Amino acid sequence: MLLAIDSGNTNIVFAVFGDDGEILGEWRSSTNSNRTADEIGVWLTQLMTLNNLKRDDVSASIVATVVPATLFSLKTLCRKYFDCDPLVVGEKGVKLGLNVLLDRPEEVGADRLVNAISAFETYGGPLIIVDFGTATTFDVIDENGNYAGGIIAPGINLSLEALHQAAAKLPRVGIGQPKSVIGKDTVSAMQSGIFWGYTSLIEGLVKRIQDEFGARMDVIATGGLAPLFADSMACIKCSDSELTLRGLLAIHRRNRAS
């Protein structure tokens, strides 16, 4: 079995894959760079037991992180609790199977490269990946599967929190699709600004990317809020919640084969 770990700015996702590529268990923890390998190990092995999974059955592991401070604990976790040395996306010698067509390829986040590999393998290209994470990112993949560039915008929850903190009379609100664009009270006005504002941002940037790229491109959404926004926009082909995990599996298989 393979243990795949996706460490983001907000959450860390742990998943165990069977030899046939099926996800046998998936768990999410808040990202905390102060958590030790032992703390994570006890938590994770208990959850695996609830799914009738044994840690001794894990024979390989792979890690992608955009938070360097978590890497030591995650490496130690794999070595101490699962007796395997993890592949780390971005480290020397780890084959990704795509070209990064940027001036500074090393600056691209590991999660974005993993998503690019997974999306091209599943949907082909050219395409745009919209990831609703701590930041809202747009990744452009060309017809050959190369990473051609992207866009980074503030994440939706980040924008909501900044709005609440900067304005004394504005409360924290939940994210949802308002019934109308024009709000009739403070909460509905804020919800409309966030939901329809980001809808317009996404539709506008997708069109600009396609115009600049010079071709029609499928748009794949991923991340926690992807289903909510994908249902309201015709430009998004589908929402794919397992995109990153499948990308980690694909990278593991490519490196195992080589």
N, C-alpha and C positions, 0 to 999 in steps of 0.2 A: 504493500500500500504506500501511497505518497501523501506526505503532509505538505500542504501548500499554505503559505502565510503571506498575506497582503497587508502590509503595515502602512496605513494612511495617516493623514494629519489628525483626523477625528477618531477613527476606529481601526482596530486590527481584526482582520477576518482570518480565521483558521478553518481549513477544510481538509478532509481525508478522502482521497480518491482510491477506488478499487482498481485492480489490475486492468479491468475493462474500461476504465475512464469514467465510471459512474461516481457521483458524489455520494459518499456513505454518511457523511456528517459535516455540518457547517455551523460555526459558532463565531460570535462577534464580541469583542471587548473594546472598551474605550482605550485610546492610545495614551499611555503614561510611561514616559521614558525612565521613571524611577522604579518601575516594577521589575523585580528580579526574575531570573530564569526559574527559580524555585517556586515563586508565587504563581507564575504563569503555568508551570508544569503541573502543579497540584490542581489548579482550576481546570486545565485542559484535559488531563487524564480522567478526572471525575466525570466530566461531560462525555468523554469518549465511552466510558463505562456504561453510562445511561443509554448509549446507542449500541451497546454490545460490541464495542470495538476495543481491541487490546493494543496497548502501546507497542508491545513486542512485534506486532504484525506490520508496523511501519518500517519500511526498509530504505526509504529515501525521503528527502525534504528539499523544498525550494522556497526562497524568501525574496520578496520584492518590497522595498521600503523607500518612502520619501522622507523618513524621519531618521537620520543617521544615528541619533542617540539611542534608538531602540535596537540597533543591529547586534550589539554585543550580547544582550540578553537573549535575543531570538536565536543567535548562533549557539549560545550555550545551552539553551533549551533543546535544540535539535541533537546536540552531541550528548548531553547528560541524560535526557529522558527518552530519546529515541535512537541513540547509538548510531547516528549517521551525520556526516559532514554535509551541511546544506549547500546547494547551489545558490548563489546570490546574484540576482539580475543586476548587471552593470559591472560586475567584477571581471577582472582579466581572465580570459579563457572560457567564459560562458558564451556560447554561441546563441545568437538571437535569430539569425536568418533573415534580417532586413537591413537595409541601408538607411542611415539617418542623414537626410539631405539638408543639413543645417551648417551654419558657420561654426557653431560650438556644439557638437553632438553630445558631449558629456553633460550638458545642462538639462537635457530632457529627462523628466521624472521617470523612474522605473515603471510606475503604474501606467503611464501613457504609452510606453513602448510595448508593454505586455498587452494592453488593450488593442494596440495596432496589429500585433501578430494574431491575436484571437479573432478580431473582426475580419481581417483579410482572409483568414483561413475559413471562416464561416460564410461570409457574404461576398467575397471578392472585392474588386475595386474598379474605379476610384470610389472613395467614400469619405464621409465626415463622421467622426465619433464625438458626441456631446456627452460629457461626463458631469453629472450633477453631484459634485463633491464639496469639500471645503471651499474650493474654487470651482467655478463653472468653466470647463475647458473644452476647446474645439480642436480636434486633431485631424489632420488632412493626410489621407493615405492615397497614393497614386495607383494607377492601373497595374503596376508591377509589385505592389505591396510595400513600397518604400515609404518611410515617414517623411512627408514633404513640408511639415511645419504646423503651426497652430495658433491658437488664441487663448489667452487666460483672462477671465473676468472674475470679479468677486462672487463668491458663492451666495446662494439664496439665503441660507440661515445666517451667514456672516453679515449680509446686508440688513436683515431684519434686526439682528442684535445691535448693529451699529446705529440703526435708526432709533431703537429704544434707548440706548445709552446716551445718545447725543441730544435727544429732545425730551425734556423733563415730563411732558404731558402725554407722551406716546407710550402705550403699554406694549408688552410682549404679546404677539398674536400668533395663532397657528396658520400654517400655509394651506390654502385650499382654493378651489376655483369659485370666485364670487358669481352670483347670479346675474349681476349687471356690472358694467364697467364703472359707472358713476356711483361712488359710495354715498350712503345716506347717513353714516356716522363714522366715528374715528376708526373703529376696527375694520369695517367694510372698506373704507377708503384706503387703509394700509394694505389690506389683503388684495385689493384691486391693483394698487401700485406695484406690489411685489409680483403677483401672478401674471397680470397682463403686461407689466413692464418687462419681465423676463421672457414672456412669450414673444413680445415684439423684438427684444434683443436677439433671441435665438433665430427667429424667422429672418430678421434683417441681416445678421452675420452669415447665416447659411446662404442667403442669396448673394451676398457680396463675395463669399468664398467661391461659389460656383461661377460667378461672373468672371472673377480673376483667374480661376483655374481653367475656365473655358470648356467645361463639360458638365453634363448632368451627373450628380453624385448622390448615391443613397446616403441617408442619415440614420445612424444608429445611436440610440440613447442608452445610457447606463448610469448607475448611481441610485441612491435611495429615492430621490424624487422623480426619477425618470418616468415611471408609469403615469404619474399625475399630469405631467406636461406632454408626454407623447400622445395621450388621448385627445389633447386639445389642438394639436398642430398637424396639418396635413403634410408638412414637409418632412416629418419624422417617419421613417419606414417602420421601425419597431423599437421596443424597449427590451434590453437584454441584461438581466441582473447577474448572470454568471459569466459575463465577458472576461473579467480579469482572472477569475479562477481557471477558466478554460485556457487562457493564455499562459498561465503558469504551468499547466499540464503539458501544453504544446512545447514550451521551452524545455521542460524536463525530458520529454521524449526525444527531442532533437539532440540534446546533449548526451543522453544515454545511448542513442544510436551511434553517435560519433566516438 
